[in-house]
Amino acid sequence: MKIFDFNRLSETLGAYVETRIELLKLDMKEELGKGIAKTLTWAFVLLCVLAAIFFGSFGLSVWINQLLESSYTGFLLVGAFYTILALTTYTLRAKIEHRFLSKFKEVEEIDSPDENEQ
């Protein structure tokens, strides 16, 4: 009479490992799919926002040109606005990055479950 059946134990262990590997593959595929879907959605939103900014800026430039009866002043003023905005952002980049990182950490803490609850 055998106390342990090592053949059956090794078969069961092998099947368990294979099942865990398949489960991990499925989880990875699901997460990858979610990541790709989110990336494509945000890329489309960004593209729409950039198009809105472009056409809005163009329209504003043309409107300023009509007000000032000029063919280029509106474009120069809108371009100067974006230059000032870019320089201000560049100057304040450390503060902006710090705020972004702190908000990202807050979101990360909300998304990840507390280790004590598991």
VMD Tcl script that draws the C-alpha trace (Angstrom):
set ca {
  {0.00 0.00 0.00}
  {1.46 3.33 -1.10}
  {1.04 6.34 1.11}
  {1.91 8.81 -1.66}
  {1.32 8.33 -5.35}
  {4.17 10.45 -6.77}
  {3.09 9.91 -10.40}
  {-0.36 11.27 -9.74}
  {1.07 14.08 -7.63}
  {3.48 15.11 -10.40}
  {0.69 14.96 -13.01}
  {-1.56 17.11 -10.86}
  {1.24 19.57 -10.17}
  {2.06 19.75 -13.88}
  {-1.57 20.37 -14.76}
  {-1.77 23.06 -12.07}
  {1.31 24.84 -13.43}
  {-0.04 24.68 -16.99}
  {-3.38 26.06 -15.84}
  {-1.68 28.91 -13.98}
  {0.40 29.75 -17.05}
  {-2.69 29.80 -19.28}
  {-4.50 31.99 -16.74}
  {-1.55 34.38 -16.65}
  {-1.53 34.54 -20.45}
  {-5.24 35.34 -20.52}
  {-4.84 38.03 -17.86}
  {-1.94 39.57 -19.78}
  {-3.96 39.58 -23.03}
  {-6.89 41.24 -21.26}
  {-4.68 43.91 -19.69}
  {-2.91 44.53 -22.99}
  {-6.26 44.89 -24.74}
  {-7.46 47.36 -22.13}
  {-4.23 49.35 -22.45}
  {-4.46 49.50 -26.23}
  {-8.13 50.52 -26.09}
  {-7.37 53.30 -23.59}
  {-4.39 54.49 -25.63}
  {-6.39 54.64 -28.85}
  {-9.28 56.42 -27.14}
  {-7.02 59.05 -25.58}
  {-5.11 59.48 -28.86}
  {-8.40 60.19 -30.63}
  {-9.47 62.65 -27.92}
  {-6.08 64.38 -28.14}
  {-6.35 64.57 -31.92}
  {-9.80 66.16 -31.64}
  {-8.60 68.67 -29.04}
  {-5.59 69.59 -31.19}
  {-7.85 70.05 -34.22}
  {-10.19 72.26 -32.18}
  {-7.27 74.37 -30.95}
  {-5.86 74.65 -34.48}
  {-9.13 75.68 -36.12}
  {-10.10 77.91 -33.20}
  {-6.74 79.66 -33.38}
  {-7.05 80.03 -37.14}
  {-10.54 81.47 -36.82}
  {-9.44 83.85 -34.07}
  {-6.53 85.01 -36.22}
  {-8.79 85.69 -39.20}
  {-11.29 87.52 -36.95}
  {-8.52 89.72 -35.48}
  {-7.27 90.39 -39.01}
  {-10.74 91.61 -40.00}
  {-11.02 93.80 -36.89}
  {-7.61 95.37 -37.48}
  {-8.03 95.44 -41.26}
  {-4.75 93.58 -41.68}
  {-3.75 90.40 -43.45}
  {-1.20 89.19 -40.89}
  {-1.55 90.97 -37.50}
  {-4.06 88.46 -36.15}
  {-1.74 85.56 -36.92}
  {1.16 87.38 -35.24}
  {-0.91 88.10 -32.12}
  {-2.15 84.52 -31.81}
  {1.39 83.24 -32.45}
  {2.72 85.61 -29.77}
  {0.08 84.30 -27.34}
  {1.22 80.71 -27.92}
  {4.87 81.75 -27.60}
  {4.15 83.41 -24.25}
  {2.17 80.35 -23.16}
  {5.05 78.04 -24.15}
  {7.67 80.18 -22.38}
  {5.54 80.37 -19.24}
  {5.03 76.61 -19.26}
  {8.77 76.06 -19.80}
  {9.60 78.40 -16.92}
  {7.12 76.72 -14.56}
  {7.83 73.16 -15.76}
  {9.26 71.98 -12.42}
  {6.12 73.04 -10.54}
  {3.86 71.58 -13.21}
  {5.75 68.27 -13.18}
  {5.61 68.14 -9.37}
  {1.83 68.72 -9.36}
  {1.34 66.11 -12.08}
  {3.40 63.54 -10.21}
  {1.61 64.19 -6.92}
  {-1.80 63.81 -8.62}
  {-0.58 60.64 -10.34}
  {0.50 59.21 -6.99}
  {-2.93 60.03 -5.52}
  {-4.68 58.22 -8.38}
  {-2.27 55.30 -8.06}
  {-3.04 55.01 -4.32}
  {-6.78 55.01 -5.03}
  {-6.47 52.34 -7.76}
  {-4.22 49.93 -5.84}
  {-5.88 47.98 -3.02}
  {-4.52 48.29 0.48}
  {-2.21 45.40 1.38}
  {-3.92 45.01 4.76}
  {-7.27 44.27 3.11}
  {-6.00 41.20 1.22}
}
mol new
graphics top color blue
foreach p $ca { graphics top sphere $p radius 0.5 }
foreach p [lrange $ca 0 end-1] q [lrange $ca 1 end] { graphics top cylinder $p $q radius 0.2 }
display resetview
